[in-house]
Amino acid sequence: MAITLSFEGFSGSPEELKKALRNGRVSVRSLPLLQLIDQALEQVAGLDLPERGSLLPILAELLERKLRALLRLDDEEPEDGEEDGESLVGLLVELDEAVRFLLERAEARSLVIRVPPAELPRDRRLARLSVATLHRYARRYIRPQALIPNEERFGVAEAWRWLLSRLRNAGWLWFSRLGLASWADRTVAFAALLEGVRNRRIRLVQEEPFADLLIELEPEEEQRPA
């Protein structure tokens, strides 16, 4: 039991007060609303709760109800007085459950040995270097030969001669089975195929979009000597 409420004719927890209202042992109109709110706020303030901030929404609503009760005239009897009493008891039950939960969690965590957090890993990014430093590094470690690109050894003409020799032997080929490993070789070979189509030496057949290309020799090309 975290919160205890008491007034004339009753003493117990908010949950017990809710049951007393339900079975008729306590009348809603007999509830001292201001007294109940003050008791709950005073008891919560006296508890050692490490996570008190999570109770702020409920406590703020209790303070709002207290302000409304203080502004109400003594001789005024609102029509919704019973509804206010029942809703206040429900709010007190919610506060009691939240407080008990925080107390139980604080007790469980009291057995945990606190360990300081691990240090952040060392920043492995390279420090900013000046242009002069980069220039000295380049002159010392980078050989000029590494910056010279290799000569092109597989051009369109070479690719066409290679394709034509294979087609004359087989009559037709699938583009995916030409055995071209790199994108550069495949691009050059495809350019050679387009040149062959333009010169009406071969024809390309594709049954559907993104399907494999069937490469066939034109009939007159098949009759030429290898």
N, C-alpha and C positions, 0 to 999 in steps of 0.2 A: 504494500500500500504506500503510494507516494504522497497523495494528497488526502487529507482528512477534513471533512466538512461537518460542522456542528451548529445546531440551532435548537430552539425549544421543540422537543419531541423527536429529535433525530441526531444521530452521530454516526458517521461512517464515511466510506469512500464515495466518490461520485457515482460509481457503478451501483453501489447499494442504494444510493438515493434514487437513481433511475428506476430500480426495481420497486422501491417503496412507492413511488408515484404510480407505477404500473398496476400494483395490486391494491392501491387505494389507501395504504397506511398513512401517506402524507398527501395533503392537498396542494395543488399547484399554487393556489391563491395564498397559501400560508408561507410560501418560500420568500425569505428575505434576500432579494436579488443582490443588493449592494453588499450585504454581509458575506454572501457566498463568494462574490467576486474578490472582495478584499482578502478573504481567507486564502483563496487559491493563489493570488498574486504574492501575498506575503510568504507563503510556504515555498513557492518556486524561487523567490528571491533568496531564501535562506539555504537553498541546496547548492552543493558544489558540483555543477554540471560543466564539463569541459566543452560541450557542444551546445551551449545555451542558444546560440543564434538560430538553430533549427526550430525553436519554439516561437520565434518572433511573429509569424502570421497568426497563431492562436492567441498570443498575448495581446496583439494589437486589436483583435476582435473583442477580447474581454474588456479592454480599456474603452473601446467605442461603446459597448453596452453599458459600462459604468457611467460614461458621460451622458448617455441618453436617460439613464435612471436618475441622475442628479438633476437634469433639466426638467424632469417631470414633476408637476405639482403634487403635493401630498394628498390633496383631496381629489386628484384626478384618477379615475379608474378606466384605463383604456380597454377597448373591446378585445384587443389581442393580447391581454395580459397573460392568459394561460399559455398561449402559443410562445410568448417570449420566455416564460418560465421553463417550458419543456425544451426549447432550443438552447437555453443557457445551460441546463443540466447536460444536454448532449455535448455541448462544447467543453464543459468541465470533464466529462468522461474522456473526450478526445485528448485533452491536456494531460490527464492522469496517465493515460496509456503511453503518450509520447515521453513523459517524464520517466516512467518506469522502464521504458525501452532504453533511454539514454543512461540511466543508472546501471542497468544490467550490462550494457556494452562497456561502460567505464570500468565496472568491476572485472569484466573478462579481460580487458586490455591492461589492467594493472599487473597482470602476471607476465606480460610480454616484456622481454628485455629490449630496451631501446638501443638501436645500433645506428651510429651516424651514417648518413648516406655516403655511397662511394664517390670518389673524386671523378670529375669529368675526364674523359679520355683526352690525351694530348692532341691538340689541333695538328693534323698531319698535312694540312694544305701548305703549298709552297708560299713562302713570303713573297711580297711584291718586289720585283727586281727592276732596276733602272735599265734603260735602253743600252747604256754603256756596258753594264754587266752582262746583259744578254749577248751583246756583240762580242765581248771577250770569250764568252762560253762557246759561241758558234765558231769562232776562229780556231779555238783550241780543240774541240771535240767533233765537229762536223766536217767530213771530207767533202770537197767540191764534187767528187764523182757521184756521191749519193744524191745530189740534186739534179743530175742529168738523167732525163727519162730514157728508157730503152727504146731502140728503134723498133718500128712496127714491122713485125715479121709475117703477119697474116692479114694481108689486105684483101680488098674485094676481088681483085684479079686472081690472086692465089686461091681464095675461097671458091671462086667459080670453077677454076680448073679442077680443084679437088672434088667438088660436088658433081661436075660433069663426068668425071671418070667413074665415080661410084654409081651414078645413074645409068651410064651405058652398060655397066655390068649387071645391074639388078633390074633396070627399067622403071622402078619406082622406089621411093623411100619415105619413111616417116621422119619428120623433122626432129622429134624428141629422141630418135634412136641414132642420130648422127654422131653421138659421142663427144659433143662439144662441152667442155668442162666449165669454161668461164663465160660470164655475160658478154665480155668483149668479143670472144670468138663467135658466140651465137649471134651477136648483133651484126658482125661483119658477114657471117654466112647468110643471114636473113636479107641483108642489103644485096648480096650477090644473087639470091633467089629472085628478088624484085627486079633486078636487072635482067635476069633470064626471062621473066614473064614479059617484061617490056619488049624484049627482042624476039618473043614468041618461040623461045627455045624449050621452055618448060611450062607446065601449068600447075597451079596450087589449088587443092580442094580442101575445104573445111566444112564438115557436115553441120556444125552448130557453133555459136559464139564460144570462144575460149577453148574449142576442141583442138586436138592435134592436127597439124598440117600434113596432108598427103602430097608428096612431090612426084610428078610424073613427067616423063619426056614427051614432047610433041611427036606425033608419028613420023614426020620427016626427019627429026633429029635422031630417032632410033635407027634409021637406015644409014646414017653416016658411019664411016669407019671409025673405030676407036683410035 
